[in-house]
Amino acid sequence: MFDKILIANRGEIALRVLRACKELGIATVAVHSTADADAMHVRLADESVCIGPPPSKDSYLNIPALLAACEITGADAVHPGYGFLSENARFAEILAEHNLHFIGPKSEHIRLMGDKIEAKKTARRLGIPVVPGSEGAVGPEDDAMAIAKAIGFPVLVKAASGGGGRGMKVAQTEADLMLALSTAGNEAKSAFGDASVYLEKYLQKPRHIEIQVLGDGRGGAIHLGERDCSLQRRHQKVWEEGPSPVLSAEARAKIGATCAKAMQDMQYLGVGTIEFLYEDGEFYFIEMNTRIQVEHPVTEMITGIDLVLEQIRVAAGGDLPCTQDEIVLNGHAIECRVNAENPVTFRPSPGRIVRYHPPGGLGVRIDSAAYQDYVIPPYYDSMVGKLIVHGKTRAECLMRLRRALDEMVVDGIETTLPLFRALVREPGIIDGDYHIHWLEHYLAAGDTKKP
Ligand code: ADP
């Protein structure tokens, strides 16, 4: 096992990793920008190192500074959290070159899945069903119109190196295709430095259902059921739950087994998420994330397995925590991403939290690095924290979530709490009858004008 882990992240996920390290008896090193000197993860870690000024590129993405921090503190492994360097294959390699462990998958798997076109090819090869689309990147020499017509309109133009919902444009009809190709290409070029795009069938009313996997890197791998992340705004997840309200035990076992088998064949190491769109009873692979995800607590609540702790264990050469048969899904969990944003316009609202009261009680979990008088800096994401609620049934979970949201107080900044208080009372949500465009329609209808 590792002796000392450096956590190359900030906010709630840095705290989450720190908690797992403490329970494993591993010493921790926090790193922080000058803007985060008072942050909770810095206070709770055994040691901390300032790695630069506020902009991420000068601090949390600053690889030489992170290496120096490992050297100074004697850390032997680095946990990247999510975002920042978590899916940077080169970072994983650089750490290895310095005799440091990267707590994550093998660098070749990070690289493979980071390229969405290669990821789709790999998925197809491993027997995972994919969204119909172009074979690979669609370049100027290709007849994009012919490819799109073969797929059938509407089609979605997607960036090969896309992420966070950027570099994606829908072409409803033939007339839209050229503009969608150039807009998506330009957006991808400026956001990711890579203009290559590909085409996919645009699914009309799918759900986003993702499978959590865990591999030991030696051919052992299991799946831990699914999360339904269909409630999205601008392709960004807002509310996640598990199990999905629409998936039968048979359908779960089938897609889960396909994913676990694929991870065994790859000899995948660590935690990962295989993301699908699900429509009319069919799964369509869209991408794989090779890191711990924001919404991982949903799975932890229904399986009782600490994913971050197991991620660290397998990275150190340990075995999987159990066999596939030993995984039993228990009850239902929902996560709400509470952001420092106006609940109607979603304009970021950084600043001082003047009053903070997290909810409590049975089945209520808060993953947050916020506290009273904490100032949310304007430089990073706007997350205040995640509220995760567990119940024996989905109905119990919803009632518990309703009361937990009503208890929660975050004053001084605007938050998305009023949106969640409205959502938890919406018939469409209560019935579990929603798809990936549901929230955008709901917001466009102005139902949250009076939160
Ligand atoms: P990113 O890496 O930018 O998050 P994804 O490929 O994971 O991109 O897609 C993000 C979201 O975009 C999905 O959850 C879904 O809402 C939407 N999306 C992606 N592909 C399609 C598709 N083929 N048809 C309809 N919606 C899609």
Residues whose N, C-alpha, C, O or C-beta is under 5 A from the ligand:
A	BS01	ADP	V131 L156 G162 G163 G164 G165 R166 E200 K201 Y202 L203 H208 H235 I286 E287 I436
